[in-house]
Amino acid sequence: MAESDTKRKGCGCGIGTFGIGSVVAMIISYTANHSILWMLIHGFFGWFYVILYVIRRGFRF
């Protein structure tokens, strides 16, 4: 395999430019705040926001 082929594939752990942590953070943020602006900001921080949300509000099923 050529070097350019391996660089282009990536790790396969995200959706486009967003990783799974960002997507989870965006869903939680929009459900809690109903704001697209906050959703984008929290999506940028990803797993940090998810962990902060769980610490502050508790984990509920």
C-alpha distance matrix in Angstrom:
0.0 3.8 6.5 8.4 6.5 7.3 10.6 11.7 11.7 14.2 15.9 17.5 20.9 22.7 24.0 22.9 24.1 26.5 25.8 27.9 30.4 31.1 31.7 34.0 35.9 36.3 37.7 40.1 41.2 42.0 43.9 45.9 46.6 46.2 44.9 41.8 42.1 42.2 39.3 37.1 38.3 37.8 34.3 33.4 34.6 32.8 33.4 36.2 38.3 37.7 38.9 41.8 42.8 42.9 45.0 47.4 48.0 47.1 44.8 46.4 45.3
3.8 0.0 3.8 5.5 5.4 6.9 9.2 10.5 11.7 14.1 16.5 18.4 21.6 22.9 24.1 22.4 23.3 26.1 25.8 28.3 30.6 30.9 31.7 34.3 35.8 36.1 37.9 40.2 41.0 41.9 44.0 45.9 46.3 45.9 44.3 41.1 41.1 41.4 38.8 36.2 37.3 37.2 33.8 32.5 33.9 32.5 33.4 35.9 38.0 37.8 39.1 41.7 42.9 43.3 45.2 47.5 48.3 47.7 45.6 47.4 46.5
6.5 3.8 0.0 3.8 5.4 5.5 6.5 8.9 10.7 12.1 14.7 17.1 20.0 21.2 22.6 20.9 21.2 23.9 23.6 26.3 28.3 28.6 29.8 32.3 33.5 34.0 36.0 38.2 38.7 39.8 42.1 43.7 44.0 43.9 42.1 38.9 38.7 38.9 36.5 33.8 34.6 34.5 31.3 29.7 31.0 29.9 30.8 33.0 35.3 35.3 36.5 39.0 40.4 40.9 42.6 44.9 45.8 45.4 43.5 45.5 44.8
8.4 5.5 3.8 0.0 3.8 5.6 5.3 6.4 9.1 11.0 14.2 16.1 19.1 19.7 20.6 18.4 18.8 21.9 22.2 25.1 27.2 27.0 28.0 30.9 32.0 32.1 34.1 36.5 36.9 37.7 40.1 41.9 42.0 41.6 39.8 36.4 36.2 36.7 34.3 31.5 32.6 32.8 29.4 27.9 29.6 28.6 29.9 32.2 34.2 34.3 35.8 38.1 39.3 40.2 42.0 44.0 44.9 44.6 42.8 44.6 44.0
6.5 5.4 5.4 3.8 0.0 3.8 5.6 5.4 6.7 9.6 12.5 13.8 17.2 18.1 18.9 17.2 18.3 21.1 21.1 23.6 26.1 26.2 26.7 29.5 31.0 31.1 32.8 35.3 36.1 36.7 38.9 40.9 41.3 40.7 39.2 35.9 36.1 36.5 33.7 31.2 32.6 32.5 29.0 27.9 29.5 28.1 29.2 31.9 33.7 33.5 35.0 37.6 38.5 39.1 41.2 43.3 43.9 43.5 41.4 42.9 42.0
7.3 6.9 5.5 5.6 3.8 0.0 3.8 5.5 5.6 7.2 9.6 11.7 14.8 16.2 17.7 16.4 17.2 19.6 19.0 21.4 23.7 24.2 25.0 27.5 29.0 29.5 31.2 33.4 34.3 35.3 37.3 39.1 39.7 39.5 38.1 35.0 35.1 35.0 32.4 30.0 31.0 30.6 27.2 26.1 27.3 25.8 26.6 29.2 31.3 30.9 32.2 34.9 36.0 36.4 38.4 40.6 41.4 40.8 38.7 40.5 39.7
10.6 9.2 6.5 5.3 5.6 3.8 0.0 3.8 5.7 6.1 9.3 11.6 14.3 15.0 16.4 14.6 14.7 17.4 17.3 20.2 22.1 22.2 23.4 26.0 27.1 27.5 29.6 31.8 32.3 33.3 35.6 37.2 37.5 37.4 35.7 32.5 32.3 32.4 30.0 27.3 28.2 28.1 24.8 23.4 24.7 23.6 24.7 27.1 29.1 29.2 30.6 33.0 34.2 35.0 36.8 38.9 39.8 39.5 37.7 39.6 39.1
11.7 10.5 8.9 6.4 5.4 5.5 3.8 0.0 3.8 5.8 9.5 10.5 13.5 13.6 14.3 12.1 12.9 15.9 16.3 19.1 21.5 21.1 21.8 24.8 26.1 26.0 27.9 30.5 31.0 31.6 33.9 35.9 36.1 35.5 33.9 30.6 30.7 31.1 28.4 25.8 27.2 27.2 23.7 22.6 24.5 23.1 24.7 27.2 28.8 28.8 30.6 33.0 33.8 34.7 36.8 38.7 39.3 39.1 37.2 38.8 38.1
11.7 11.7 10.7 9.1 6.7 5.6 5.7 3.8 0.0 3.8 6.7 7.3 10.7 11.4 12.4 11.2 12.6 14.9 14.6 16.9 19.6 19.8 20.2 22.9 24.6 24.7 26.2 28.8 29.7 30.4 32.4 34.4 35.0 34.5 33.2 30.1 30.6 30.6 27.7 25.5 27.0 26.5 22.9 22.3 23.9 22.0 23.1 26.0 27.6 27.1 28.9 31.5 32.2 32.7 35.1 37.1 37.4 37.0 34.8 36.3 35.3
14.2 14.1 12.1 11.0 9.6 7.2 6.1 5.8 3.8 0.0 3.8 5.7 8.2 9.1 11.0 10.2 10.7 12.5 11.8 14.3 16.6 17.0 17.8 20.3 21.8 22.3 24.1 26.2 27.1 28.2 30.2 31.9 32.6 32.4 31.1 28.2 28.4 28.1 25.3 23.2 24.3 23.6 20.2 19.4 20.6 18.8 19.7 22.5 24.3 23.9 25.5 28.1 29.0 29.6 31.7 33.8 34.4 33.9 31.9 33.7 33.0
15.9 16.5 14.7 14.2 12.5 9.6 9.3 9.5 6.7 3.8 0.0 3.8 5.5 7.8 10.6 11.1 11.6 12.3 10.5 12.3 14.6 15.8 16.6 18.5 20.3 21.3 22.7 24.6 25.9 27.2 28.8 30.5 31.5 31.6 30.7 28.1 28.4 27.7 24.8 23.1 24.1 22.8 19.5 19.1 19.7 17.4 17.7 20.7 22.7 21.8 23.1 26.1 26.9 27.1 29.2 31.6 32.1 31.3 29.1 30.9 30.2
17.5 18.4 17.1 16.1 13.8 11.7 11.6 10.5 7.3 5.7 3.8 0.0 3.8 5.7 7.9 9.1 10.7 11.0 9.4 10.6 13.6 14.6 14.6 16.6 18.9 19.6 20.5 22.8 24.3 25.2 26.6 28.7 29.8 29.6 28.9 26.3 27.1 26.5 23.3 21.9 23.4 22.0 18.5 18.8 19.7 17.0 17.5 20.9 22.3 21.1 22.9 25.8 26.1 26.3 28.9 31.0 31.1 30.3 27.9 29.3 28.2
20.9 21.6 20.0 19.1 17.2 14.8 14.3 13.5 10.7 8.2 5.5 3.8 0.0 3.8 7.1 9.3 10.1 9.2 6.5 7.2 10.1 11.6 11.7 13.3 15.6 16.7 17.6 19.5 21.2 22.4 23.7 25.5 26.9 27.0 26.4 24.1 24.9 23.8 20.7 19.6 20.8 19.0 15.8 16.3 16.7 13.7 13.9 17.4 18.7 17.4 19.1 22.1 22.5 22.5 25.1 27.3 27.3 26.6 24.2 25.8 24.9
22.7 22.9 21.2 19.7 18.1 16.2 15.0 13.6 11.4 9.1 7.8 5.7 3.8 0.0 3.8 6.0 6.8 5.6 4.0 5.6 8.7 9.1 9.0 11.5 13.4 13.9 15.1 17.4 18.7 19.6 21.3 23.2 24.2 24.0 23.2 20.7 21.5 20.8 17.6 16.3 17.8 16.4 12.9 13.5 14.7 11.9 13.0 16.4 17.2 16.3 18.6 21.2 21.2 21.9 24.6 26.3 26.3 26.0 23.9 25.3 24.6
24.0 24.1 22.6 20.6 18.9 17.7 16.4 14.3 12.4 11.0 10.6 7.9 7.1 3.8 0.0 3.8 6.1 5.3 5.9 7.2 10.4 9.6 8.5 11.6 13.6 13.0 14.1 17.0 18.1 18.3 20.1 22.5 23.2 22.4 21.6 18.8 20.0 19.9 16.4 15.1 17.4 16.4 12.7 13.8 15.7 13.1 14.9 18.2 18.3 17.5 20.3 22.6 22.1 23.1 26.1 27.3 27.1 27.1 25.0 25.9 25.0
22.9 22.4 20.9 18.4 17.2 16.4 14.6 12.1 11.2 10.2 11.1 9.1 9.3 6.0 3.8 0.0 3.8 5.6 7.7 10.2 12.8 11.2 10.8 14.4 15.7 14.7 16.4 19.4 19.8 19.8 22.2 24.4 24.6 23.7 22.3 19.1 19.9 20.3 17.2 15.2 17.4 17.2 13.4 13.8 16.3 14.5 16.8 19.7 19.9 19.7 22.6 24.5 24.3 25.7 28.4 29.5 29.5 29.9 28.0 29.1 28.4
24.1 23.3 21.2 18.8 18.3 17.2 14.7 12.9 12.6 10.7 11.6 10.7 10.1 6.8 6.1 3.8 0.0 3.8 6.6 10.0 11.5 9.5 10.3 13.8 14.3 13.5 16.0 18.5 18.4 19.0 21.7 23.4 23.3 22.8 21.0 17.8 18.0 18.3 15.5 13.0 14.7 14.8 11.2 10.7 13.3 12.1 14.8 17.2 17.6 18.1 20.7 22.3 22.6 24.3 26.6 27.7 28.1 28.7 27.3 28.7 28.5
26.5 26.1 23.9 21.9 21.1 19.6 17.4 15.9 14.9 12.5 12.3 11.0 9.2 5.6 5.3 5.6 3.8 0.0 3.8 6.6 7.9 5.8 6.6 10.0 10.6 10.2 12.5 14.9 15.1 15.9 18.4 20.0 20.2 20.0 18.6 15.8 16.2 15.8 12.9 11.0 12.7 12.0 8.2 8.7 10.8 8.9 11.6 14.2 14.4 14.5 17.3 19.0 19.0 20.6 23.1 24.2 24.4 24.9 23.5 24.9 24.8
25.8 25.8 23.6 22.2 21.1 19.0 17.3 16.3 14.6 11.8 10.5 9.4 6.5 4.0 5.9 7.7 6.6 3.8 0.0 3.8 5.4 5.4 6.5 8.8 10.0 10.9 12.7 14.6 15.5 16.9 18.7 20.2 21.1 21.3 20.4 18.0 18.5 17.4 14.4 13.2 14.3 12.7 9.3 9.9 10.7 7.9 9.4 12.6 13.4 12.8 15.2 17.5 17.7 18.7 21.2 22.8 23.1 23.1 21.4 23.1 22.9
27.9 28.3 26.3 25.1 23.6 21.4 20.2 19.1 16.9 14.3 12.3 10.6 7.2 5.6 7.2 10.2 10.0 6.6 3.8 0.0 3.8 5.4 5.1 6.2 8.6 9.9 10.7 12.4 14.1 15.5 16.7 18.4 19.8 20.2 19.9 18.1 19.0 17.5 14.3 14.0 15.2 12.8 9.8 11.6 11.7 8.1 8.6 12.3 12.6 11.0 13.5 16.2 15.9 16.4 19.2 20.9 20.8 20.4 18.3 19.8 19.3
30.4 30.6 28.3 27.2 26.1 23.7 22.1 21.5 19.6 16.6 14.6 13.6 10.1 8.7 10.4 12.8 11.5 7.9 5.4 3.8 0.0 3.8 5.5 5.2 6.1 8.6 10.0 10.6 12.0 14.2 15.5 16.4 17.8 18.8 18.4 17.0 17.4 15.3 12.6 12.6 12.9 10.1 7.8 9.4 8.6 4.8 4.8 8.5 8.9 7.5 10.0 12.5 12.6 13.3 15.9 17.6 17.8 17.7 16.1 18.1 18.4
31.1 30.9 28.6 27.0 26.2 24.2 22.2 21.1 19.8 17.0 15.8 14.6 11.6 9.1 9.6 11.2 9.5 5.8 5.4 5.4 3.8 0.0 3.8 5.5 5.0 6.1 8.6 9.9 10.3 12.1 14.2 15.2 15.9 16.5 15.6 13.8 14.1 12.4 9.6 9.0 9.8 7.6 4.5 6.4 6.9 4.0 6.6 9.2 8.8 8.7 11.8 13.3 13.2 14.9 17.4 18.3 18.6 19.2 18.1 19.7 20.1
31.7 31.7 29.8 28.0 26.7 25.0 23.4 21.8 20.2 17.8 16.6 14.6 11.7 9.0 8.5 10.8 10.3 6.6 6.5 5.1 5.5 3.8 0.0 3.8 5.4 5.1 6.3 8.7 9.8 10.7 12.4 14.3 15.3 15.2 14.9 13.0 14.3 13.0 9.5 9.8 11.6 9.4 6.4 9.4 10.4 7.4 9.3 12.2 11.0 10.0 13.5 15.2 14.1 15.5 18.6 19.4 18.9 19.4 17.7 18.7 18.5
34.0 34.3 32.3 30.9 29.5 27.5 26.0 24.8 22.9 20.3 18.5 16.6 13.3 11.5 11.6 14.4 13.8 10.0 8.8 6.2 5.2 5.5 3.8 0.0 3.8 5.5 5.2 6.2 8.5 10.1 10.7 12.3 14.1 14.7 15.1 14.2 15.5 13.4 10.2 11.6 12.7 9.6 7.9 11.1 10.8 7.5 7.9 10.8 9.3 7.2 10.7 12.6 11.1 12.1 15.4 16.3 15.5 15.7 13.9 15.0 14.9
35.9 35.8 33.5 32.0 31.0 29.0 27.1 26.1 24.6 21.8 20.3 18.9 15.6 13.4 13.6 15.7 14.3 10.6 10.0 8.6 6.1 5.0 5.4 3.8 0.0 3.8 5.5 5.2 5.9 8.5 9.9 10.5 11.8 13.0 12.8 12.2 12.8 10.2 7.6 9.1 9.4 6.0 5.3 8.5 7.9 5.4 6.7 8.5 6.1 5.4 9.2 10.1 8.9 10.9 13.7 14.1 14.0 14.9 14.0 15.5 16.3
36.3 36.1 34.0 32.1 31.1 29.5 27.5 26.0 24.7 22.3 21.3 19.6 16.7 13.9 13.0 14.7 13.5 10.2 10.9 9.9 8.6 6.1 5.1 5.5 3.8 0.0 3.8 5.5 5.1 6.1 8.5 9.9 10.3 10.5 10.1 8.8 10.1 8.3 4.8 6.6 8.3 6.1 4.8 8.6 9.5 7.8 10.1 11.7 9.1 9.1 12.9 13.3 11.6 14.0 16.9 16.7 16.2 17.5 16.7 17.5 18.0
37.7 37.9 36.0 34.1 32.8 31.2 29.6 27.9 26.2 24.1 22.7 20.5 17.6 15.1 14.1 16.4 16.0 12.5 12.7 10.7 10.0 8.6 6.3 5.2 5.5 3.8 0.0 3.8 5.5 5.3 6.2 8.6 10.1 9.9 10.8 10.3 12.5 10.7 7.4 10.0 11.9 9.4 8.5 12.3 12.8 10.6 12.0 13.9 11.1 9.9 13.6 14.3 11.8 13.6 16.9 16.7 15.3 16.4 15.0 15.1 15.1
40.1 40.2 38.2 36.5 35.3 33.4 31.8 30.5 28.8 26.2 24.6 22.8 19.5 17.4 17.0 19.4 18.5 14.9 14.6 12.4 10.6 9.9 8.7 6.2 5.2 5.5 3.8 0.0 3.8 5.6 5.2 6.1 8.5 9.7 11.0 11.6 13.2 10.4 8.2 11.3 12.0 8.9 9.4 13.0 12.4 10.5 11.1 12.3 9.0 7.6 11.1 11.3 8.3 10.2 13.4 12.9 11.5 12.8 11.9 12.3 13.1
41.2 41.0 38.7 36.9 36.1 34.3 32.3 31.0 29.7 27.1 25.9 24.3 21.2 18.7 18.1 19.8 18.4 15.1 15.5 14.1 12.0 10.3 9.8 8.5 5.9 5.1 5.5 3.8 0.0 3.8 5.5 5.2 5.8 7.5 7.8 8.7 9.7 6.7 5.2 8.7 9.1 6.6 8.1 11.3 11.2 10.4 11.9 12.2 8.6 8.8 12.1 11.3 8.9 11.8 14.4 13.2 12.4 14.5 14.5 15.2 16.4
42.0 41.9 39.8 37.7 36.7 35.3 33.3 31.6 30.4 28.2 27.2 25.2 22.4 19.6 18.3 19.8 19.0 15.9 16.9 15.5 14.2 12.1 10.7 10.1 8.5 6.1 5.3 5.6 3.8 0.0 3.8 5.5 5.2 4.7 5.8 6.7 9.1 7.3 5.4 9.0 10.6 9.2 9.9 13.3 14.1 13.2 15.1 15.8 12.3 12.3 15.8 15.1 12.4 15.1 17.8 16.4 15.1 17.2 16.9 16.8 17.4
43.9 44.0 42.1 40.1 38.9 37.3 35.6 33.9 32.4 30.2 28.8 26.6 23.7 21.3 20.1 22.2 21.7 18.4 18.7 16.7 15.5 14.2 12.4 10.7 9.9 8.5 6.2 5.2 5.5 3.8 0.0 3.8 5.9 5.8 8.6 10.2 12.7 10.6 9.0 12.7 14.0 12.0 12.8 16.4 16.5 15.2 16.2 17.0 13.5 12.6 15.8 15.3 11.9 13.9 16.9 15.4 13.3 15.2 14.6 13.9 14.4
45.9 45.9 43.7 41.9 40.9 39.1 37.2 35.9 34.4 31.9 30.5 28.7 25.5 23.2 22.5 24.4 23.4 20.0 20.2 18.4 16.4 15.2 14.3 12.3 10.5 9.9 8.6 6.1 5.2 5.5 3.8 0.0 3.8 6.2 8.6 11.1 12.6 9.8 9.4 13.2 13.5 11.4 13.3 16.4 15.9 15.2 16.0 16.0 12.2 11.9 14.5 13.2 9.8 12.3 14.6 12.5 10.6 13.2 13.6 13.4 14.8
46.6 46.3 44.0 42.0 41.3 39.7 37.5 36.1 35.0 32.6 31.5 29.8 26.9 24.2 23.2 24.6 23.3 20.2 21.1 19.8 17.8 15.9 15.3 14.1 11.8 10.3 10.1 8.5 5.8 5.2 5.9 3.8 0.0 3.8 5.4 8.6 9.6 7.3 8.0 11.6 11.8 10.8 13.0 15.7 15.8 15.9 17.3 17.0 13.2 13.8 16.6 14.8 12.0 15.1 17.0 14.5 13.4 16.4 17.2 17.1 18.6
46.2 45.9 43.9 41.6 40.7 39.5 37.4 35.5 34.5 32.4 31.6 29.6 27.0 24.0 22.4 23.7 22.8 20.0 21.3 20.2 18.8 16.5 15.2 14.7 13.0 10.5 9.9 9.7 7.5 4.7 5.8 6.2 3.8 0.0 3.8 6.8 9.1 8.3 8.1 11.5 12.9 12.4 13.7 16.7 17.5 17.4 19.2 19.4 15.7 16.2 19.3 18.0 15.2 18.0 20.3 18.1 16.7 19.4 19.6 19.1 20.0
44.9 44.3 42.1 39.8 39.2 38.1 35.7 33.9 33.2 31.1 30.7 28.9 26.4 23.2 21.6 22.3 21.0 18.6 20.4 19.9 18.4 15.6 14.9 15.1 12.8 10.1 10.8 11.0 7.8 5.8 8.6 8.6 5.4 3.8 0.0 3.8 5.5 5.4 6.2 8.8 10.1 10.6 12.1 14.5 15.8 16.3 18.7 18.6 15.1 16.4 19.6 18.0 15.9 19.2 21.2 19.1 18.4 21.2 21.6 21.7 22.7
41.8 41.1 38.9 36.4 35.9 35.0 32.5 30.6 30.1 28.2 28.1 26.3 24.1 20.7 18.8 19.1 17.8 15.8 18.0 18.1 17.0 13.8 13.0 14.2 12.2 8.8 10.3 11.6 8.7 6.7 10.2 11.1 8.6 6.8 3.8 0.0 3.8 5.5 4.9 6.2 8.7 9.9 10.3 12.5 14.6 15.0 18.0 18.3 15.2 16.6 20.0 19.0 17.2 20.4 22.6 21.1 20.6 23.1 23.1 23.4 24.1
42.1 41.1 38.7 36.2 36.1 35.1 32.3 30.7 30.6 28.4 28.4 27.1 24.9 21.5 20.0 19.9 18.0 16.2 18.5 19.0 17.4 14.1 14.3 15.5 12.8 10.1 12.5 13.2 9.7 9.1 12.7 12.6 9.6 9.1 5.5 3.8 0.0 3.8 5.4 5.3 6.4 8.7 9.9 11.0 13.1 14.4 17.6 17.2 14.5 16.6 19.7 18.2 17.1 20.6 22.3 20.7 20.8 23.6 24.1 24.8 26.0
42.2 41.4 38.9 36.7 36.5 35.0 32.4 31.1 30.6 28.1 27.7 26.5 23.8 20.8 19.9 20.3 18.3 15.8 17.4 17.5 15.3 12.4 13.0 13.4 10.2 8.3 10.7 10.4 6.7 7.3 10.6 9.8 7.3 8.3 5.4 5.5 3.8 0.0 3.8 5.4 5.0 6.0 8.3 9.8 10.8 12.1 14.8 14.2 11.1 13.3 16.2 14.5 13.3 17.0 18.5 16.8 17.1 19.9 20.6 21.6 23.1
39.3 38.8 36.5 34.3 33.7 32.4 30.0 28.4 27.7 25.3 24.8 23.3 20.7 17.6 16.4 17.2 15.5 12.9 14.4 14.3 12.6 9.6 9.5 10.2 7.6 4.8 7.4 8.2 5.2 5.4 9.0 9.4 8.0 8.1 6.2 4.9 5.4 3.8 0.0 3.8 5.5 5.3 5.9 8.7 10.1 10.3 13.1 13.5 10.5 11.9 15.3 14.5 13.0 16.2 18.5 17.4 17.2 19.4 19.4 20.2 21.2
37.1 36.2 33.8 31.5 31.2 30.0 27.3 25.8 25.5 23.2 23.1 21.9 19.6 16.3 15.1 15.2 13.0 11.0 13.2 14.0 12.6 9.0 9.8 11.6 9.1 6.6 10.0 11.3 8.7 9.0 12.7 13.2 11.6 11.5 8.8 6.2 5.3 5.4 3.8 0.0 3.8 5.5 4.9 6.3 9.0 9.8 13.3 13.7 11.5 13.4 16.7 16.1 15.4 18.6 20.6 19.8 20.2 22.3 22.2 23.4 24.3
38.3 37.3 34.6 32.6 32.6 31.0 28.2 27.2 27.0 24.3 24.1 23.4 20.8 17.8 17.4 17.4 14.7 12.7 14.3 15.2 12.9 9.8 11.6 12.7 9.4 8.3 11.9 12.0 9.1 10.6 14.0 13.5 11.8 12.9 10.1 8.7 6.4 5.0 5.5 3.8 0.0 3.8 5.4 5.3 6.9 9.0 12.3 11.6 9.6 12.4 15.0 13.9 13.9 17.3 18.7 17.9 18.8 21.2 21.6 23.3 24.7
37.8 37.2 34.5 32.8 32.5 30.6 28.1 27.2 26.5 23.6 22.8 22.0 19.0 16.4 16.4 17.2 14.8 12.0 12.7 12.8 10.1 7.6 9.4 9.6 6.0 6.1 9.4 8.9 6.6 9.2 12.0 11.4 10.8 12.4 10.6 9.9 8.7 6.0 5.3 5.5 3.8 0.0 3.8 5.3 5.2 6.3 9.0 8.6 6.1 8.6 11.4 10.6 10.4 13.7 15.3 14.8 15.7 17.7 17.9 19.7 21.2
34.3 33.8 31.3 29.4 29.0 27.2 24.8 23.7 22.9 20.2 19.5 18.5 15.8 12.9 12.7 13.4 11.2 8.2 9.3 9.8 7.8 4.5 6.4 7.9 5.3 4.8 8.5 9.4 8.1 9.9 12.8 13.3 13.0 13.7 12.1 10.3 9.9 8.3 5.9 4.9 5.4 3.8 0.0 3.8 5.4 5.0 8.5 9.5 8.0 9.4 12.6 12.9 12.6 15.3 17.4 17.5 18.0 19.5 19.1 20.7 21.6
33.4 32.5 29.7 27.9 27.9 26.1 23.4 22.6 22.3 19.4 19.1 18.8 16.3 13.5 13.8 13.8 10.7 8.7 9.9 11.6 9.4 6.4 9.4 11.1 8.5 8.6 12.3 13.0 11.3 13.3 16.4 16.4 15.7 16.7 14.5 12.5 11.0 9.8 8.7 6.3 5.3 5.3 3.8 0.0 3.8 5.5 9.2 9.4 9.0 11.3 13.8 13.8 14.5 17.3 18.8 19.0 20.2 21.7 21.6 23.6 24.7
34.6 33.9 31.0 29.6 29.5 27.3 24.7 24.5 23.9 20.6 19.7 19.7 16.7 14.7 15.7 16.3 13.3 10.8 10.7 11.7 8.6 6.9 10.4 10.8 7.9 9.5 12.8 12.4 11.2 14.1 16.5 15.9 15.8 17.5 15.8 14.6 13.1 10.8 10.1 9.0 6.9 5.2 5.4 3.8 0.0 3.8 6.5 5.7 6.0 8.7 10.5 10.5 11.9 14.4 15.5 16.1 17.7 19.0 19.1 21.6 23.1
32.8 32.5 29.9 28.6 28.1 25.8 23.6 23.1 22.0 18.8 17.4 17.0 13.7 11.9 13.1 14.5 12.1 8.9 7.9 8.1 4.8 4.0 7.4 7.5 5.4 7.8 10.6 10.5 10.4 13.2 15.2 15.2 15.9 17.4 16.3 15.0 14.4 12.1 10.3 9.8 9.0 6.3 5.0 5.5 3.8 0.0 3.8 5.5 5.7 6.7 9.1 10.3 11.1 13.0 14.8 15.9 16.9 17.6 17.0 19.3 20.4
33.4 33.4 30.8 29.9 29.2 26.6 24.7 24.7 23.1 19.7 17.7 17.5 13.9 13.0 14.9 16.8 14.8 11.6 9.4 8.6 4.8 6.6 9.3 7.9 6.7 10.1 12.0 11.1 11.9 15.1 16.2 16.0 17.3 19.2 18.7 18.0 17.6 14.8 13.1 13.3 12.3 9.0 8.5 9.2 6.5 3.8 0.0 3.8 5.4 4.9 6.1 8.4 9.7 10.6 12.3 14.1 15.2 15.3 14.6 17.3 18.5
36.2 35.9 33.0 32.2 31.9 29.2 27.1 27.2 26.0 22.5 20.7 20.9 17.4 16.4 18.2 19.7 17.2 14.2 12.6 12.3 8.5 9.2 12.2 10.8 8.5 11.7 13.9 12.3 12.2 15.8 17.0 16.0 17.0 19.4 18.6 18.3 17.2 14.2 13.5 13.7 11.6 8.6 9.5 9.4 5.7 5.5 3.8 0.0 3.8 5.5 5.4 6.2 8.6 10.1 10.7 12.2 14.2 14.8 15.0 18.1 20.0
38.3 38.0 35.3 34.2 33.7 31.3 29.1 28.8 27.6 24.3 22.7 22.3 18.7 17.2 18.3 19.9 17.6 14.4 13.4 12.6 8.9 8.8 11.0 9.3 6.1 9.1 11.1 9.0 8.6 12.3 13.5 12.2 13.2 15.7 15.1 15.2 14.5 11.1 10.5 11.5 9.6 6.1 8.0 9.0 6.0 5.7 5.4 3.8 0.0 3.8 5.5 5.0 6.0 8.6 9.8 10.3 11.8 13.1 13.5 16.1 18.1
37.7 37.8 35.3 34.3 33.5 30.9 29.2 28.8 27.1 23.9 21.8 21.1 17.4 16.3 17.5 19.7 18.1 14.5 12.8 11.0 7.5 8.7 10.0 7.2 5.4 9.1 9.9 7.6 8.8 12.3 12.6 11.9 13.8 16.2 16.4 16.6 16.6 13.3 11.9 13.4 12.4 8.6 9.4 11.3 8.7 6.7 4.9 5.5 3.8 0.0 3.8 5.5 5.1 6.3 8.7 10.0 10.6 10.9 10.5 13.1 14.7
38.9 39.1 36.5 35.8 35.0 32.2 30.6 30.6 28.9 25.5 23.1 22.9 19.1 18.6 20.3 22.6 20.7 17.3 15.2 13.5 10.0 11.8 13.5 10.7 9.2 12.9 13.6 11.1 12.1 15.8 15.8 14.5 16.6 19.3 19.6 20.0 19.7 16.2 15.3 16.7 15.0 11.4 12.6 13.8 10.5 9.1 6.1 5.4 5.5 3.8 0.0 3.8 5.4 5.2 6.2 8.6 10.1 9.8 9.9 13.3 15.5
41.8 41.7 39.0 38.1 37.6 34.9 33.0 33.0 31.5 28.1 26.1 25.8 22.1 21.2 22.6 24.5 22.3 19.0 17.5 16.2 12.5 13.3 15.2 12.6 10.1 13.3 14.3 11.3 11.3 15.1 15.3 13.2 14.8 18.0 18.0 19.0 18.2 14.5 14.5 16.1 13.9 10.6 12.9 13.8 10.5 10.3 8.4 6.2 5.0 5.5 3.8 0.0 3.8 5.5 5.1 6.1 8.5 9.5 10.9 14.1 16.9
42.8 42.9 40.4 39.3 38.5 36.0 34.2 33.8 32.2 29.0 26.9 26.1 22.5 21.2 22.1 24.3 22.6 19.0 17.7 15.9 12.6 13.2 14.1 11.1 8.9 11.6 11.8 8.3 8.9 12.4 11.9 9.8 12.0 15.2 15.9 17.2 17.1 13.3 13.0 15.4 13.9 10.4 12.6 14.5 11.9 11.1 9.7 8.6 6.0 5.1 5.4 3.8 0.0 3.8 5.5 5.2 5.9 7.4 8.6 11.1 13.9
42.9 43.3 40.9 40.2 39.1 36.4 35.0 34.7 32.7 29.6 27.1 26.3 22.5 21.9 23.1 25.7 24.3 20.6 18.7 16.4 13.3 14.9 15.5 12.1 10.9 14.0 13.6 10.2 11.8 15.1 13.9 12.3 15.1 18.0 19.2 20.4 20.6 17.0 16.2 18.6 17.3 13.7 15.3 17.3 14.4 13.0 10.6 10.1 8.6 6.3 5.2 5.5 3.8 0.0 3.8 5.6 5.5 4.8 5.4 8.7 11.6
45.0 45.2 42.6 42.0 41.2 38.4 36.8 36.8 35.1 31.7 29.2 28.9 25.1 24.6 26.1 28.4 26.6 23.1 21.2 19.2 15.9 17.4 18.6 15.4 13.7 16.9 16.9 13.4 14.4 17.8 16.9 14.6 17.0 20.3 21.2 22.6 22.3 18.5 18.5 20.6 18.7 15.3 17.4 18.8 15.5 14.8 12.3 10.7 9.8 8.7 6.2 5.1 5.5 3.8 0.0 3.8 5.9 5.6 7.8 11.3 14.6
47.4 47.5 44.9 44.0 43.3 40.6 38.9 38.7 37.1 33.8 31.6 31.0 27.3 26.3 27.3 29.5 27.7 24.2 22.8 20.9 17.6 18.3 19.4 16.3 14.1 16.7 16.7 12.9 13.2 16.4 15.4 12.5 14.5 18.1 19.1 21.1 20.7 16.8 17.4 19.8 17.9 14.8 17.5 19.0 16.1 15.9 14.1 12.2 10.3 10.0 8.6 6.1 5.2 5.6 3.8 0.0 3.8 6.0 9.1 11.8 15.3
48.0 48.3 45.8 44.9 43.9 41.4 39.8 39.3 37.4 34.4 32.1 31.1 27.3 26.3 27.1 29.5 28.1 24.4 23.1 20.8 17.8 18.6 18.9 15.5 14.0 16.2 15.3 11.5 12.4 15.1 13.3 10.6 13.4 16.7 18.4 20.6 20.8 17.1 17.2 20.2 18.8 15.7 18.0 20.2 17.7 16.9 15.2 14.2 11.8 10.6 10.1 8.5 5.9 5.5 5.9 3.8 0.0 3.8 6.8 8.5 12.1
47.1 47.7 45.4 44.6 43.5 40.8 39.5 39.1 37.0 33.9 31.3 30.3 26.6 26.0 27.1 29.9 28.7 24.9 23.1 20.4 17.7 19.2 19.4 15.7 14.9 17.5 16.4 12.8 14.5 17.2 15.2 13.2 16.4 19.4 21.2 23.1 23.6 19.9 19.4 22.3 21.2 17.7 19.5 21.7 19.0 17.6 15.3 14.8 13.1 10.9 9.8 9.5 7.4 4.8 5.6 6.0 3.8 0.0 3.8 6.3 10.0
44.8 45.6 43.5 42.8 41.4 38.7 37.7 37.2 34.8 31.9 29.1 27.9 24.2 23.9 25.0 28.0 27.3 23.5 21.4 18.3 16.1 18.1 17.7 13.9 14.0 16.7 15.0 11.9 14.5 16.9 14.6 13.6 17.2 19.6 21.6 23.1 24.1 20.6 19.4 22.2 21.6 17.9 19.1 21.6 19.1 17.0 14.6 15.0 13.5 10.5 9.9 10.9 8.6 5.4 7.8 9.1 6.8 3.8 0.0 3.8 6.9
46.4 47.4 45.5 44.6 42.9 40.5 39.6 38.8 36.3 33.7 30.9 29.3 25.8 25.3 25.9 29.1 28.7 24.9 23.1 19.8 18.1 19.7 18.7 15.0 15.5 17.5 15.1 12.3 15.2 16.8 13.9 13.4 17.1 19.1 21.7 23.4 24.8 21.6 20.2 23.4 23.3 19.7 20.7 23.6 21.6 19.3 17.3 18.1 16.1 13.1 13.3 14.1 11.1 8.7 11.3 11.8 8.5 6.3 3.8 0.0 3.8
45.3 46.5 44.8 44.0 42.0 39.7 39.1 38.1 35.3 33.0 30.2 28.2 24.9 24.6 25.0 28.4 28.5 24.8 22.9 19.3 18.4 20.1 18.5 14.9 16.3 18.0 15.1 13.1 16.4 17.4 14.4 14.8 18.6 20.0 22.7 24.1 26.0 23.1 21.2 24.3 24.7 21.2 21.6 24.7 23.1 20.4 18.5 20.0 18.1 14.7 15.5 16.9 13.9 11.6 14.6 15.3 12.1 10.0 6.9 3.8 0.0
